[in-house]
Structures are given as structure tokens and as C-alpha cells.
Amino acid sequence: MIYFKKCDYSAGDDRISHKNILHEEAHRLLDRALQKKGVRAENKELIYNKYGKPMLKDNDTIHFNISHCRRLAVCALTENAIGVDAENIREYPKRVLNRCFTANEISFVRENEFPDRAFFQIWTLKESYAKAIGTGITFPLKEAEFIIGNNFIAANTERKFAFSQIIIDNEFVCSVCCDDILNNKVLFRSYEEFIPLDLSLIHISEPTRLRRI
């Protein structure tokens, strides 16, 4: 299950304070999600792997991941390995495109009607995968290639993950990588009723892999 929470932000706000608020909101979402699984917030104890990925101590049946970007906090929780990444749609960084994207991905961005959105569609998929395998930004992002089509996402990742993606209000892109290829379902839920979810923009991956290039 993926949970969202919008947080107010204005140009005059302190960015560091806003980032701290988002971090706290993401953990509040986690606490609420864990409560549904019978884990009380006061009993939650987190440990971290060598790359800094958090996990529950002495509990290998619940996996979670959090992310936040300006004005949005996200929490993902499931019974399998999972990674989630959210980004604001904005002008994309050209140097990151050339450094981290494959030739096919670069073409997808540059030839897209909405190149900024296309960039963050690919970027968040890469980040969600790196977070799911537990390595974070240390993973060489160019090694994971993604193709986004009509209602599918294909990837050449070493492990067979399922990928899902949602675009909220044409303002945020959120991607999820989940190690549950048999059920291959990711449910999106908002704790804020005023966040409309345009279901036509959700992409759910098929258990298909690209050939390595």
C-alpha cells in the first residue's frame, strides 16, 4: 500500500524546515500504516543497512520505504522488498540525463511531448529500484534501463521486480518497485481526500524484462 500526504509550502518558507516537516510527515504515514499491521508506533524500532536503508528491527515480514519531495510525503509498506521515490515535475537537469540515462531513455525524454515529466518518470523508477535493492544512490543508475509504454513498464533489472507509477495532479511523479511479481498489484491511497488520483496515468509493469544492451 502506498500512502500520500500533501504539505503546504510557499516560496517564502524555509526549505530546510519544510524538508524536516516532510520527513516527519513521512514517518507519521509509516506509523499509521504499521498500526494497521498491528505494530504500535512506540514499539517501532528501526535499524539501517550499510547504505542507510531503514527497516524494522526483528521483523522481516513487513517492508517499507519512504520518500518526500517539495509538498509531498510518501510511504510504501508491503510484505516484500519495496522502494518508492517521489519527485516534483520541474525543469530536468540536463547533466543528470546524460550521466545516468541510457540512449533509449534519453530519446524517451527528448522526444516526449512533456520532457520534464518524462525525465522524472524514468528517474523515479531508477531511484525506486535502487531503494528496493537497498543500495540507494550507490547503485550505478545507468545499468537499469526502463521503457514506459501504454499501461506497462519494462525493465532490464537483474531481479524480477514489479514497477508501478502514478502522476498526481500533473505536479508529482511517484514510482514504486516491489518484489511481488506474482501478485503484481500496488494500491495507492491518500490520507488527504483533496488529492485526486488520475487512474488513467497509472502504469503497472508486466513481468517482462528487456534484453540487456
C-alpha positions in Angstrom: 0.0 0.0 0.0 1.2 3.5 -0.9 0.2 6.4 1.3 0.4 10.1 0.3 0.3 13.3 2.3 0.4 16.8 0.8 2.2 19.5 2.9 1.7 23.3 2.3 4.7 25.2 1.1 5.2 28.7 -0.2 8.2 30.4 -1.8 8.9 32.3 1.4 9.2 29.2 3.6 12.5 27.9 4.8 13.4 24.9 2.7 15.3 23.1 5.5 12.3 23.5 7.8 10.0 22.3 5.1 12.2 19.3 4.4 12.1 18.4 8.1 8.3 18.7 8.1 8.1 16.3 5.1 10.4 13.8 6.8 8.2 13.9 9.9 5.1 13.5 7.8 6.5 10.5 6.0 7.2 8.8 9.3 3.7 9.7 10.5 2.4 7.9 7.5 4.6 5.0 8.3 3.3 4.8 11.9 -0.3 4.8 10.7 0.5 2.1 8.1 2.3 0.0 10.7 -0.6 0.4 13.1 -2.8 -1.3 10.5 -0.4 -4.2 10.6 -0.5 -4.4 14.4 2.8 -2.6 15.1 2.3 0.3 17.5 4.5 3.4 17.0 6.0 3.2 20.4 7.2 -0.3 19.6 8.7 0.6 16.3 12.5 0.3 16.3 14.4 1.0 13.2 17.8 -0.4 12.0 19.7 0.6 8.9 21.8 -1.3 6.4 25.3 -0.1 5.4 23.7 2.1 2.7 21.3 3.7 5.2 18.1 1.9 4.2 15.8 1.7 7.2 14.0 -1.4 8.2 12.2 -2.8 11.3 14.3 -4.5 13.9 13.4 -8.2 14.5 10.7 -8.1 11.9 11.3 -9.5 8.4 7.6 -9.8 7.4 7.0 -6.1 6.9 9.0 -4.0 4.4 8.6 -0.3 4.0 10.2 2.7 2.3 9.6 6.5 2.4 10.2 9.4 0.1 9.4 13.1 0.0 9.7 16.0 -2.3 8.5 19.6 -2.0 4.9 19.5 -0.8 4.5 15.7 -0.8 5.4 12.9 1.6 5.0 9.2 0.6 5.2 5.9 2.5 5.1 2.4 1.0 4.5 -0.7 3.0 4.2 -4.3 2.0 5.3 -7.9 2.8 8.1 -7.9 0.2 11.1 -5.8 -0.7 10.0 -2.4 -1.8 11.3 1.0 -2.9 9.4 4.2 -3.5 10.5 7.6 -4.9 8.6 10.8 -5.5 9.6 14.0 -7.3 8.1 17.3 -8.3 7.8 17.8 -12.0 10.1 20.7 -12.9 12.8 21.5 -15.4 15.0 18.5 -15.5 18.8 18.6 -15.1 20.5 18.0 -18.4 23.8 16.8 -17.0 22.0 14.1 -15.0 20.2 13.0 -18.2 23.5 12.3 -19.9 25.2 10.8 -16.9 22.5 8.4 -15.6 20.2 7.6 -18.6 20.7 5.1 -21.4 20.4 6.1 -25.0 16.8 4.8 -25.2 15.8 6.7 -22.1 17.4 9.9 -23.4 15.4 9.5 -26.5 12.2 8.9 -24.5 12.8 12.2 -22.6 13.9 14.4 -25.5 11.2 13.2 -28.0 8.4 13.3 -25.4 5.7 16.0 -25.6 6.3 16.6 -21.9 10.1 16.1 -21.5 10.3 17.3 -17.9 7.6 14.9 -16.8 9.2 12.1 -18.9 12.6 12.7 -17.2 11.1 12.2 -13.7 9.1 9.2 -14.8 12.4 7.5 -15.6 14.3 9.0 -12.7 11.9 7.9 -10.1 11.8 4.4 -11.5 15.6 4.2 -11.2 15.5 5.5 -7.7 12.7 3.2 -6.6 14.7 0.2 -7.9 17.9 1.3 -6.1 16.0 1.8 -2.9 14.3 -1.6 -3.2 17.6 -3.5 -3.6 18.9 -1.5 -0.6 21.8 0.3 -2.2 20.3 3.7 -2.8 22.3 6.2 -4.8 25.4 4.0 -4.8 23.8 1.9 -7.5 25.0 2.8 -11.0 21.7 4.1 -12.3 22.6 3.8 -15.9 22.7 0.0 -15.6 18.9 -0.2 -15.0 17.0 0.7 -18.2 13.3 1.4 -18.3 10.8 1.5 -21.2 7.4 3.2 -20.5 4.6 2.2 -22.8 0.9 2.4 -22.8 0.0 0.9 -19.4 3.2 -1.0 -18.9 6.7 -0.6 -17.7 9.5 -2.9 -18.9 12.9 -3.1 -17.2 16.2 -4.9 -17.6 16.9 -5.2 -13.9 18.7 -8.2 -12.6 15.9 -9.1 -10.3 12.3 -9.5 -11.5 10.5 -6.6 -9.8 7.1 -5.2 -10.5 7.0 -1.5 -11.1 4.1 0.9 -10.8 3.9 4.7 -11.4 1.4 7.4 -10.7 1.3 11.1 -11.6 -0.6 13.3 -9.2 -2.2 16.5 -10.4 0.4 16.6 -13.1 2.6 18.0 -10.3 4.3 14.9 -8.8 5.6 11.6 -10.2 5.8 8.7 -7.8 7.2 5.3 -8.7 7.2 2.0 -6.8 9.4 -1.0 -7.2 8.0 -4.1 -5.5 9.4 -7.7 -5.2 5.9 -9.3 -5.7 5.8 -10.2 -9.3 3.2 -12.9 -8.9 0.5 -10.6 -7.4 1.9 -7.6 -9.3 -0.5 -5.2 -7.6 0.2 -1.8 -6.0 -2.6 0.1 -4.3 -2.4 3.8 -4.0 -4.2 5.6 -1.2 -4.3 9.1 0.0 -4.8 10.2 3.6 -5.9 13.6 2.1 -9.2 13.4 0.2 -8.3 16.5 -1.8 -5.6 14.7 -3.7 -7.2 13.5 -6.9 -5.6 10.4 -8.3 -5.9 10.2 -12.1 -6.0 6.4 -12.6 -5.5 6.7 -16.3 -1.9 7.7 -15.6 -1.0 4.7 -13.5 1.4 2.3 -15.3 1.6 -1.2 -14.0 4.5 -3.3 -15.2 4.2 -6.7 -16.8 6.6 -9.4 -15.7 8.6 -8.7 -18.8 12.3 -8.0 -19.0 14.2 -6.1 -21.6 17.3 -7.7 -23.1 20.4 -6.2 -21.7 22.0 -3.8 -24.1 
